[in-house]
Amino acid sequence: MNTIASSLKQKLQSGRQVVGLFCCTYSPQISEALGEIGLDFLLFDNEHTPNNAVNLHAQLCALKGCGTEAVLRLPMIDEFTIKLALDLGVRSLMLPNVKTPEEVQRLVRYAYYPPLGQRGIAGSVRAARYGRNQQYLQEANQQTSLIIQIESLQGVENLEAILQSSSHVDAVFLGPHDLAADIGLLGQPRHERVVALCVQAIQTATRLGKASGILCGPPDMAVFQEAGARMFVPGSDMGVLLNSAVQLLQRFEELANKRR
């Protein structure tokens, strides 16, 4: 679980297991509350939700001072989006559905300051404490963490080449739902073929010295832990909310029916 002293990048490098939730809502209050329970990270999803930079800024502020780090899943490789997220103070970026080394090289180019990349420079941004951190330009490249998401057969098959193409990938994260769809098993993320491909990718990442993780429920964690995965997302804030509400409603209906 989290500690304020360690960043997500440091935890992954140390070999620790980490756990987080997808954050699909736009509420700073929900982000703040989840930051109080001991999660290592919240994964803000800008790929499948209409979240915007203003909402994200408020959510990041809500996490300030706790040990829960923000990870942002990008919608695409876009220089402006990446620059804005980093300037807001996001240190960990996730790129979905990576298939080729060239995609990682573009991500590195936009996410790092020279000489590693070509990230644009601005002084009065939140990441630099609005200009008060005079060392930010020297520290930023070491603090930035890049996570690539593998969600296709091509991505699994190219993973070794992808990781060998750049030393700046910190973790590989598997997306079983899209991987299942890609191989003709739409809606079957727990199918044995999908599980086997995920295990293959995790083992490849581990062999090459990279952390790996996956979106999966607690019943499926053991097989991926055994394969070497250390970064787990068992659900989302929206899923937790709805599941809890359904359970409460079902319990109410059971009690109400007993009194009829």
Secondary structure as UniProt FT lines:
FT   TURN            4..5
FT   HELIX           8..14
FT   STRAND          18..23
FT   HELIX           28..34
FT   TURN            35..38
FT   STRAND          41..45
FT   HELIX           53..63
FT   TURN            64..65
FT   STRAND          69..73
FT   HELIX           79..88
FT   STRAND          92..95
FT   HELIX           101..111
FT   TURN            114..116
FT   HELIX           126..131
FT   TURN            134..135
FT   HELIX           136..143
FT   STRAND          145..150
FT   HELIX           153..164
FT   TURN            167..168
FT   STRAND          169..174
FT   HELIX           176..182
FT   TURN            183..184
FT   TURN            186..187
FT   TURN            189..190
FT   HELIX           192..207
FT   TURN            208..209
FT   STRAND          211..215
FT   HELIX           218..220
FT   HELIX           221..227
FT   STRAND          231..233
FT   HELIX           237..258
//
